[in-house]
Amino acid sequence: MTRMEKKVKKTKITSFKSELSQIPLTRKELKNLLNYRIPCLCCGREMLHPDIYMQITQRKELSSKACIAIKLLEPFENIMHPVERQVFNMFKSMAVKYPDKDFRELLLLKKDVHELALVKIQSSIFNKVSFYRRILPKKWQGS
């Protein structure tokens, strides 16, 4: 048994290595596997094929008004992660309120609210770090 074989865990999850040679798949081979709609290796959700992704990102409608861009992205709503879907739904509701704005303008409308929430979370974390730094023994504090 080689060193590599000792580290490999036997599971029912699809292996992306050739059974005969134990050589990792190339990027081209993995891209070809996406034609079979394999799920994401990390989360198990359906992945968007790279060719489709590139076609979408090249479309001018994506940088036009949000209501037009949303129609372009709606067919992919079922494969969005929960956070992506939440942002997408936020854009959908905002596009109804502000039909003349694009995604960037809609993001700027939400920026201040979410930036403030982030600062509050960060402040809490930094306060805890500062507190624990003071109570650590001198040898653990560093210079």
N, C-alpha and C positions, 0 to 999 in steps of 0.2 A: 504494500500500500504506500503510495507516494505521500509526500507532505501535503500536497494540494487536496488529495482525496480525504484526508483526515478532517479538513476544515469544512467540507461540503456537507450540508445537512440534507438528509433525505426527507422530502415533503411531497405532497400531492400538487404543489404549485408548479406551473410550467417552468421548465428550465430553459434558459436561453443559451445553452452551450451544447455543442454537438456531442452526442453520446459517444462517438468513436474517438474523437480527437481532443475533446475538452478545450477547444479553442473558442473564445468568446465570439459572438456574432459581430460582423462588421456593421457599420452604420447603414450601408446599402441593404444588407440582409434584414436588419431590424425594420427599415423603412418598408421593405416588401412585406414583412409580417403585418404591418399596419393595414395593408389591403384586406386582411382577414378580420379586421376590427378587434384586435386583441386589446385587452384592458391595460390600463396603466400599471406598470410594475410596482409602483408605490401604493396607490390607493385603490386599484381595482376598477376604476371607472373607465368608461369608453374614452378613447383618445381621439383627438382631431388629427386627421392625416396631415402631415407636413405640407403636401402639395395644396390641399384645400386651404390650410392656414395661410400660405403664401398668396394664394389667389385672393383671399379676403383682405389681407393687409394691403394689397396693391390697389384695391378698389377705391375710387375717389369718393364714393358715397360714405365711406367710413369717416371722412373728415368734413362731411357736409352737416346739415342740420341733424340733430340727435334723433328726431322722429324717423328720418330716412335711414340713418345708421342702425337704428334699433330693428327695423324691418329686415336689414341684411343679417343681423346677428340672431334674430328670433329662432331660426331653424336649429340653432346649436344650444338653445337654452336647456334642453334635456340632458346635455353632457357637462353642464357647468357645475363646478363645485359649489357648495352652499354659500360661501362668501361671495363668489363670483355672481351667483344668481341674485344674491341680496343687493349687490351693487347694480346689477343689470336692472332689477326691479325698481331700484331707486331712480335710475336714469329714465326708465319708462314713465314713471309717475311725474318726474320733473319735466320730461319732454312734452307732456300734455299741458302743464302749467306755462312752460316757456317754449313754445313751438319754433321760435326763430333762433334758438341757441344751439351750439354744437356741444360735443362731449366736454371739451376743454372749458367752455364757459360754464357748463353745469357743474363741473368739478370745482371751479373757482367759487361758485355760490356755496358749496358745502365745505370748502377748505377751512374757514375760520372755526366753525363749530367742531369739526373733527380734530383740527390742530389743537384746540383748547383742551379737548378730552385727552388727547395724547400727552400734552404737557402735564396734566393732572396725574396721569398714570406714571409718567416718568419721574415727577417730583416725589411721589410716594416711594418709588423704588430707590431713588437717590438718597432720600431721607433715611430709609432703612439701612442702606450701605454705610452712610455716614455714622449712624448710631452703632452698628455692629463693629465698625472700624475702631471706634473709641473704646469698646469693651474687650477687644481682642488682647491677648497677652502680647507684650512688647516683641517677643521673638517672632510672632506671626504677622506683625504689621508691616514689615519691610522698611526700606529707608526713604 
